Every structure is written in structure tokens, then in C-alpha cells.
Amino acid sequence: MITKMELAPFSPYVCKPTDATRHAIARQVMDPTDAMTDQIIDGFIQIIAMEGPILSSRLFTLYAKKGGIVKLTSHAAKRFFQALRKATLAHKISMELDIDVKGAAALLWLPSMKRVQLREYGNRGFDDIPASELGEVMFELAAESTDEKHPLYLNIAEFYGLSHLPKNAEARLDAVYKAYLG
């Protein structure tokens, strides 16, 4: 497969939980004051600056892991959504809905970033790649080779350096295909 598209490097956000981050994030989740919400927003901005554009599901998971939270609780998710809402209303974070077969997800990026950035696969799961990024890749590859689903999906796997598509990828690609080429 020959393609003119170039991928930017994917720089993953890496942070190991410490006693200090565990305590800080637990406090941010439990204390609904503006000061604590602003701390969550600052943490979100750090992660988005590194990995953005990013899906809200990945952002929340990375931020929770920073605090040693293994499984995102409904209370923590609610606090994170509150912080995200405040950040978007203040124009600190840009947001739009993403195509997600598992439920609602938001695409997030900083106002200084491009909304779509083609990047290497990196340590992301296939579900962590924004639909807009997959859609751009799909559109370009379809223009170069074929818009038939199966060969196109194999070209996408090859484009990202994968020997095959992950098990969960086809449903997501079907939704992106319908939105971008269907």
C-alpha cells in the first residue's frame, strides 16, 4: 500500500500514581468546590496537551489512573464530567461528540490544536482512536485504493502497522464507514 499520509508520533501520557496524587485526586473527586474542579481541569489540560485530540473515555481513565483509581466509579465520572463541562464553557477545552458504538463519547482537544491529527497507533487501543482520525484515514485510503469495506479495513490495519485488526475494531470501523463513506 502506498499512501501520501504521514503520521505524527503518538506521545502517550504516562504518570504513575504516588501517595500525593492518590490523595489529591481522591480529594478532587470528593470535594465539589470550584478550586477542586479547577485542579481536575488543569490535570485534563496536561493530558490533552500530550495526547490530544483524545476521547473523553481515555482522558477520564488516564486521569483516574494518575490517582490510583483502577475502575472509574460513577461518582468520579460525574465529577470529571462536571469539570469537563466547566472547561468547555470557559473555552479551555474544545469538545464535540464522537462516533462511539459503546455509548456517548466526546472528542476533546485544546483550542490551540487541530481537531484531527493523524498519529501513530502507539499504546492506544483501537477504541481510543477518535472517529475523526479514523475517518480521515479511511477517506484517504478509499480514494487511493478501494472503498469496499473488508479490503479497506485491512488497509487501515496495515496503515497503523498492525498485522490484523483487533477483535473490537470492526464495529467501530463500520460506524465510521457509515458516517464518512456510507
Helices and strands as residue ranges (DSSP letters): H 19-30, H 34-51, E 54-55, H 56-66, H 74-89, E 94-98, E 105-109, G 126-128, H 131-144, H 149-159, H 169-180
